[in-house]
Amino acid sequence: MRAGVPLLSNNESFIDEVTEEVRRDKLFAMFRKYGWIGVVAVVAIVGGAAWSEYSKSRASATAEAFGDAVSDALDLGAPEERRGALTAIAATGDQAGLLQLILASDPAENAAGTPAGSRAQTLAALDAIIAMPALPEAYRDLATLRRVILAGAEMPLADRRSALEPVAAPGRPFGPLGQEQLAYLLIEEGKPVDAIAALTTLAQDQAASGALRNRAGQVITALGGTPPEPVVQSGAATEPALDGG
């Protein structure tokens, strides 16, 4: 029996080695069969991360180049030079809309005595923004407001109202400003009572800026009405300049 013990031990060791070898072979076989999936997954993850970083870097570089080009153009002295440099800037998407807003907001283009050609170019820039459905709603609404104000009486009153009504809708970015312009149309139509009612509502609108509410109150007074009590509002709202002044 003693002589058989080492033999039994050797047999068990041999079986263990064979079993381990079989397991290893199975593992290698499974790796050869399915291992490529893991490799592809790793490559996809690494590649996706690299592409994401590249895209971000490219977008950042594009935005920086756009900003530098706009800044250089605005540094030019003569309005004609500025407009020429701005129109030469390549831009797409939101940048194109922003560029058109800049073109339409040059103070020199809206000053008294501005040549008719420059004014027409400003109106054309605003029309281009309004006609870009892919742009954010705020861009198009702001362009509509400026276009109506700049066009003035040269634009039929009915057309101005039609353009302003969507802008003045509740929840729109420049709703209170649109409501103010609609009230001014009522004055132009010779309807002071209706204008006072519209401006009173506007003067009590929490969404309106303090400057806009004060302006509404002043117009109500000028029309012979009584402004409502001031609304206490936490956090001062601001409004964009629409007249280029």
Secondary structure, 3 states (H helix, E strand, C coil): CCCHHHHHHHHHHHHHHHHHHHHHHHHHHHHHHHHHHHHHHHHHHHHHHHHHHHHHHHHHHHHHHHHHHHHHHHCCCCHHHHHHHHHCCCCCHHHHHHHHHHHHCCHHHHCCCCCHHHHHHHHHHHHHHHCCCCCCHHHHHHHHHHHHHHHHHHCCHHHHHHHHHHHCCCCCCCHHHHHHHHHHHHHHCCCHHHHHHHHHHHHCCCCCCHHHHHHHHHHHHHCCCCCCCCCCCCCCCCCCCCCCC
